[in-house]
Amino acid sequence: MANFLWLLAFFLPLVLGIGQAPTISFTNGALQLTGSSTPTTILVSSDDWPGVSRAATDLSGDFGRVTGKNLTISTSSASGPAIIIGTIGKSKVIDSLISAGKIDVSKINGKWESFQSQIVASPVSGVDKALVVAGSDKRGTIYGIYDISEQIGVSPWYWFADVAVSPQSSIYALDTVKVQGPPSIKYRGIFLNDEQPALTNWVKEKYGGVGYVSGFYVRVFELLLRLRANYLWPTMWDSMFCLDDPKNQQLADTYGIVMGTSHTEPLMRSTKEQEKYVSGSWDWASNKAKVVSFLTDGAKRAKPYESLFTMGMRGSGDTGSTSLTAKSLEDVITSQQSILSSVINTNLSAIPQMWCLYKEVGGYYQKGMKVPDDITLLWSDDNNGNMQRLPIPSELGREAGAGVYYHFDYVGDPRNYKWINTISLEKTWEQMHLTYERGARQIWIVNVGDLKPLEVPISHFLDMAYDMTLYGTPKSIQTWLLQWATREFGSSVATAAASVMDRYGIYANRRKYELLNQDIYSVVNYDEGDFVLKQWEDLVSDAQAIYDSLSTAAQPGFFELVLHPCKAGYIMHQLYIATAKNNLYAGQKRVSAATEGAKAVAAYKADSALATTYHKLLGGKWNHMMDQVHIGYTSWQQPSANSMPGQKYPAASTSSQPGVAVDGGSSTYVLPSLNPYTPKSRWIDIFSTSNSTSTFTITSDAWVIATPSTGTLKSPGDTSDQRVQISIDWSKAPAGASTSKIEIVAGTTKVSASLPVQNLKVPSSFSGFVESDKTISIEAEHFTSSTTSSSAAYQVIPGYGKTLSGVSLYPINIPTQSAPESPKLTYNIYAFTATTASITVYLGPSLNTDSTRPLAYAIAIDDSAPTIVKYVPVTELGTLPNTWSETVKNAAAKGTSKIAIGEGKHVLSLWALEPGVVFTKIVVDLGGVRTSYLGPPESGKVSGGVVV
């Protein structure tokens, strides 16, 4: 991955705008905007949209951030170099340039949110040359303005994540015509939700304790526009956007933000308003007239402003209704459209409307509920990033189309996840690419919780929504990450920073932090706990090295976006893996149980200290943003406070003799077997059970190597335990299968352990994966061959899943596949054990987005008939499969097949029978697979008889 990112960095043009064609340079160009003796003027017509004039003021300030001096803004005239900004049909200067034939806007005129920029000679009196930005509409012009801001080095996150600018003395405009838009998705936005405690506490402290007022929201509006978004669902749980501050709604419109409300808040009335202002109950069956009156007031209030109206109805407070039916919900929507027709516009097709099929609401649709074509169907994921339904062919012709409601944050089953970023960009890409190709292109909205800890996935999501054509392949994720890191931290550290965030996405997405506990990662099998902890340790080390290399100005932004989540994730894993060892060691009466307990306590304290560091950053700018409870969950709902996981301590002794434990945890001291292919060694732990000093010796066959074979245990101290690595000199070991006895003497303790040894060879002609310890484990991308058809081929999704990557079949619009004729993946394997194997295929946690085409794969060994595995049960819309909870918790689905395997070489074949099937790992259990979270490490692979 690091090599790929380095090559990518070499070939990418040096532009600071993600996915943008460059129009700005810091070295040379056709028009010098800063650095000369003649100052540049921003010329914007006074008759243009107020939001355009406001954004032009931002551009002036952005030049000041980069060069130290703001540009002058004029509404009437300019001299010297200029940046001319305006909207077609609203700006006199732009319209005059069009009339004079100096700019041709035919490619953007009448288009949604589009702009073009170019250098124009003698555009107005007194100006020899100007950079002209013309927008097709209000937001098109605003995006054109912020396009310049981003390219000169002002990140959209300059305020919300304190991303520093790189000072420049000279800025030039390039002689190129840039045409951008319309966006891929018409309405693109975020939902601020689950905002207590962190965001709410922060807002109360920073904005006078009076709630979510305009001082806060204008920051959000600006951020969204800089991210080329246009749509917002405001906070809902203890706030009323339109009433908490009378300026909120008007300012959203002035800025250019389309306001909406959540799936449970129809016609621009908030949940809290439902509770306070509906006369009677929030119930259609018993209180229709009062509910209609209440909703009518919402439409009237929203009439002057650009809005996207939520339609339909649910129960009170984000719950299902006990009285609604498919028929009565049709009446709800008919009544709501009648309100909109009488209050807003008799042409309902001109009013943006959506109905969100969230949770139980989807059931009404499946039962035959009719929805007018001028209402967008907003399909929802399962609250955990897996789309439940997408448009089917019969729905593609709907006038208002379809969209999606997605989640980066959630409160509910199987567990809240609210604390910090745990989002896999790879999974987001896979699901949103699926969404786009299936035709859901009208609305993309994502639940972002408190906003602040989710800066990276928000940027990625909105960049895809703006121009999905740039993100058509899996490798686009790495391209985006490198461009993101370049924009935020500079080219000198971009490759390293992108690598850190790519790995962070894999590690954090393995299991939500709120779902972690001491029983997740094994501390006896496959060295899993230590392996995972070392990955986090290396990640933090790499992130810290980048942080230390940055300027003082750049360090806060890097801390917030990269270093803090890396450290926070590392601490959580330290806490629970140390607790796991403490609990295990206490049961074994190890003195070192106290050492592991101390590590756990230190990690728990470090978690709190890291939050304090975050809160004190920049003089307390982000105080409270890490208030969210995240340690000590026992159900889906958060506990009242973080709580230290329980530690155990054996009774103190000065006479107990040393103990012995072996790799794999066998109580009879049988170690997992070894063969020449993998792994290289097993381990035996010899440990103190009392505060005393003991010596130990280990003896075995001549070909068994114990490192070390002798030593001293001393407690208290850091030598109370000794892990002895057991390896084999294969040149001396007897051929075939044998068992070596390993004698351990420690103090007066004597233990006889046994090690099964298989000194077996595969034919030199074989290339593939070899059994070890009655297991063959394969990462899906390491296939021997991949076949294609005229219409489909497999592609690797780097970084997808819990260990390495995913493999899926593309393009998305292919029909159901049929094995064995369809494209397949093959894996050469070699077994020493003849048995009926359990073959588990690990897959992405996706759901069936079309119930007539459930996700399925086929599997076969050699020339046997393929076995079809439908690993996601089909359920009614509005319900979830019985496998869903464990799949979400484990961040992976799986299917298992029983297939007879003989000794020798075989070919394992896999077929994805539907698009959306993502393979991540294959484990062939020949009787030796042990308990772990990530599954057995990948088996040894040979070529020409040599392990590669």
TABELJO-V986328 format. One line per field, one symbol per residue. phi: phi as a letter, one per 40 degrees, with the letter a starting at -180 (. if undefined). burial: b if it has 24 or more other C-alpha atoms within 12 Angstrom, else e. A space follows every 10 residues. Layout:
# TABELJO-V986328
phi: ???
burial: ???
This chain:
# TABELJO-V986328
phi: .ccccccccc ccccbcccgb ccbbbbbaic bccagbcbcc bcbbccccdd cccccccdcd ccccccbgac ccbbbbaabg cabbbabdgb bccccccccc gcbbbccbcg ccfbabbacb cfcacgbcaa cbbbbcadcd ccccccdcdc cchbcdccbc bfccccdbcb bbcccacbbb hcccbcbbab bcafcbcccc ccccccbggb hcccdccccc dcdccccgca babcdbcbab dcbcadcdcc cdccchcccb bccbbcfgbc dccdccbccg ccaccbadcc cccccccccc ccdcbcbbcc bgabccggbc ccbcbdcccc cdcdcccccc cccbaccccc bcbabccbfc cdccccchcc bdccbccccb ccgbgbccab dbdcbcccdc gaabbbbbaa bidcadbbcb cbcccccddd cccddcccgc bcbbbbcbfc gdcbdcccdc ccccccaccc bcbdcccccc dcccccccbg ccbccccccc cccdcccccd addcccacbc ccbbbffcdc ccccdccccc ccccccdccc cdcccdcccc cbcccccccc cccddccccc cdccccccgc ccdccccccc ccccccdccc ccdcccdfgg dbdgcbccca bhcbaccccc adbcccbbbc ccabbccdbb bbdggccbgc cdcbbccicc abbbcbacba cababbbbba ccccbbbcca ibbbbchcbc bbcbcbbbcc cbcccgcabc cbcbbbgccb bbcbbcbbcb bcdcccbicb daffabbbcd ccccabcbbc baacbcbcgc gcbaabbbcb cccccdcbcc ccdbbbbcbb bcbcacccbb bcbcccbcca ccbccabbba bfccccccbc cbdcbcdgbb ccccccccdc facabbbcbc bcchcabcbb bccachcbcb abbccchbcb caccgddccc bbaggbcb
burial: beeebbebbe ebebbbbbbb bbbbbbeeeb bbbbbeeebb bbbbbbebbb bbbbbbbbbb bbbbbbbeee bbbebebbbb bbbbbbbbbb bbbbbebbee eebbbeebbe bbbbbbbbbb bebbeebebb bbbbbbbbbb bbbbbbbbbb bbbbbbbbbb bbbbbbbbeb bbbbbebbbb bbbbbbbbbb bbbbbbbbbb bbbbeeeeee bbbbbbbbbb bbbbbbbbbb bbbbbbbbbb bbbbeeebbb bbbbbbbbbb bbbbbbbbbb bbbbbeebee ebbbbeebee bbbbbbbbbe bbbebbbbbb bbbbbbebeb beebbbebbb bbbbbbbebb eebbeeebee bbbbbbbbbb bbbbbeeeee bbebbbbbbb bbbbbbbbbb bbeeeeebeb bbbbbbbbbb beebbbbbbb bbbbbbbbbb bbbbbbbbbb bbbbbbbbbb bbbbbbbbbb bbbbbbbbeb bbbbbbbbbb bbbbbbbbbb bebbbbbbbb bbbbbbbbbb bbbbbbbbbb bbbbbbbbbe bbbebbbebb ebbbebbeeb eeebbbbbbb bbbbbbbbbb bbbbbbbbbb bbbbbbebbb bbbbbbbbbb bebbebbbeb bebbbebeee bbbbbbbbbb bbbeeeebee eeebbbbbbb eeeeebbbbb bbbbbeeebb bbbbbbbbbb bbbbbbbbbb bbbbbbbbbb bebbbbeebb bbbbbbeebb bbbbbbbbeb eebeeeeebb bbbbbbbeee bbbbbbbbbb bbeeebbbbb bbbbbbbbbb bbbbebbeee ebbbbbbbbb bbbbbbbbbb bbebebbebb ebbbbbbbbb bbbeeebbbb bbbbbbbbbb bebbbbbbbb bbeeebbbbb bbbbbbbbbb bebbbebbbb bbbbbbbbbe beebbbbbbb bbbbbbbbbb bbbbbbbbbb eebbbbbbbb bbeeeeee
